[in-house]
Amino acid sequence: MSDVLTNRVLNRTLLARQHLLERSTLGIAEMLEHLIGLQAQDVPPPFVALFSRLTDFDPNVVSAGLDDRSFVRITLMRGTIHLVTAQDALRIAPHVQPQLEKVPFRKGFHFGATVGMDPDDVRARGERLLGDEPIAAAELRKLAAAEWPDRDGQAMLQVLLYLLPVLQTPPRGKWKHNNRPVWARTEAWLGRPLDGSYPVDDLIERYLRAFGPATTMDMQAWSKLVGLKEVVERLGSRLRTYTDESGRTLYDVADGELADPDLPAPVRYLGWYDNALLSHKDRTRIVPEGLSISLASMSANRSAMLLDGYLAGLYIVRTEGDRATLELATAHGPLSRRDADAVEAEGLALLDFLEPDKTPTVEFVGTR
């Protein structure tokens, strides 16, 4: 009979594997590869994510990596932009791309924008429009509108960004650079072909090292890949199994360590849509049941604050003049003095990182 893992064990184990229990001395590339990338739908989130996970994090190293093309911002898991190493871009994209290519031709995509279109024809014409040189999204939209005058130009831009393996080029994504997206073909930008030989088995094993133990439904929620039951069967002795409190089978790497449920968890601020929150079908290991905060409310740059290891508030950083203010809405009403002090201290540290030249303030603005 498999060991039963409590929610608290799963919580502390996730935090440990995400390097959210204590900051790590790993290099940025090592951390990106361990986490299999960081959510980067906007510019600040991966920087906040790395600040909360690394000691002595220098954001300019990320900028330099984007410039020398050792790091890239690319559409991967769940059709969202991730900051990854170039190596991961080339070896993960072949697994994800087939799923991305189905999105534009599903019923209802942009209100039926692609009805009657042949995917192979659209791909061929899109490859010609995009070419081998970077192109601004606005320019590509104009070309798409001219190529398909009977279709919506913005919709066709989105079709091409799903249909072709593309990435965003710098300066967008560099520290303090919120430029509009400029897109390039992944293989042309990196000067190397996609690596179709990389096993999906290895990718799922890496997922478990960063997010496990997990069910096959969790793996699918993270990746949107199919056939994962067959993957875990092939992994065989490389995995071991547990059971969660609801009786579901959890898979983990055979040498994976479980964290002590009594370990203290420090306050952590995450970048919005951090993968620590999004990479399980059952998110109760980090998002408590019945919470007044929904993940859907993490918009307009609002993101998660973890207290005792669980989502407990949403924050936003505002700047005005020489001041930077972190506004925090908590999930359960006023905090104890001890918790409030810890939340404020970590908030001030985040503001010092994000806005070092401004006077920092943390404001508690009620309950969400």
Stockholm file with secondary structure:
# STOCKHOLM 1.0

chainA/1-368         MSDVLTNRVLNRTLLARQHLLERSTLGIAEMLEHLIGLQAQDVPPPFVALFSRLTDFDPNVVSAGLDDRSFVRITLMRGTIHLVTAQDALRIAPHVQPQLEKVPFRKGFHFGATVGMDPDDVRARGERLLGDEPIAAAELRKLAAAEWPDRDGQAMLQVLLYLLPVLQTPPRGKWKHNNRPVWARTEAWLGRPLDGSYPVDDLIERYLRAFGPATTMDMQAWSKLVGLKEVVERLGSRLRTYTDESGRTLYDVADGELADPDLPAPVRYLGWYDNALLSHKDRTRIVPEGLSISLASMSANRSAMLLDGYLAGLYIVRTEGDRATLELATAHGPLSRRDADAVEAEGLALLDFLEPDKTPTVEFVGTR
#=GR chainA/1-368 SS CCEEECHHHHHHHHHHHTTCSSCBCCCHHHHHHHHTCEECSSSHHHHHHHHTTBTTCCHHHHHHHHHTTSEEEEECGGGCEEEEEHHHHHHHHHHHHHHHHHGGGSTTGGGTTTTTCCHHHHHHHHHHHHCSSCEEHHHHHHHHHHHSTTSCHHHHHHHHHHHSCEEECTTTTSTTCCCCCEEEEHHHHHTSCCCTTSCHHHHHHHHHHHHCSBCHHHHHHHHCCSCHHHHHHHHGGGEEEEEETTSCEEEEETTCCCCCTTCCCCCEECCTTCHHHHSCSSCTTTSCTTCSCCGGGCCTTCEEEEETTEEEEEEEEEEETTEEEEEEEESSSSCCHHHHHHHHHHHHHHHHHHCTTSEEEEEEEEEC
#=GC SS_cons         CCEEECHHHHHHHHHHHTTCSSCBCCCHHHHHHHHTCEECSSSHHHHHHHHTTBTTCCHHHHHHHHHTTSEEEEECGGGCEEEEEHHHHHHHHHHHHHHHHHGGGSTTGGGTTTTTCCHHHHHHHHHHHHCSSCEEHHHHHHHHHHHSTTSCHHHHHHHHHHHSCEEECTTTTSTTCCCCCEEEEHHHHHTSCCCTTSCHHHHHHHHHHHHCSBCHHHHHHHHCCSCHHHHHHHHGGGEEEEEETTSCEEEEETTCCCCCTTCCCCCEECCTTCHHHHSCSSCTTTSCTTCSCCGGGCCTTCEEEEETTEEEEEEEEEEETTEEEEEEEESSSSCCHHHHHHHHHHHHHHHHHHCTTSEEEEEEEEEC
//
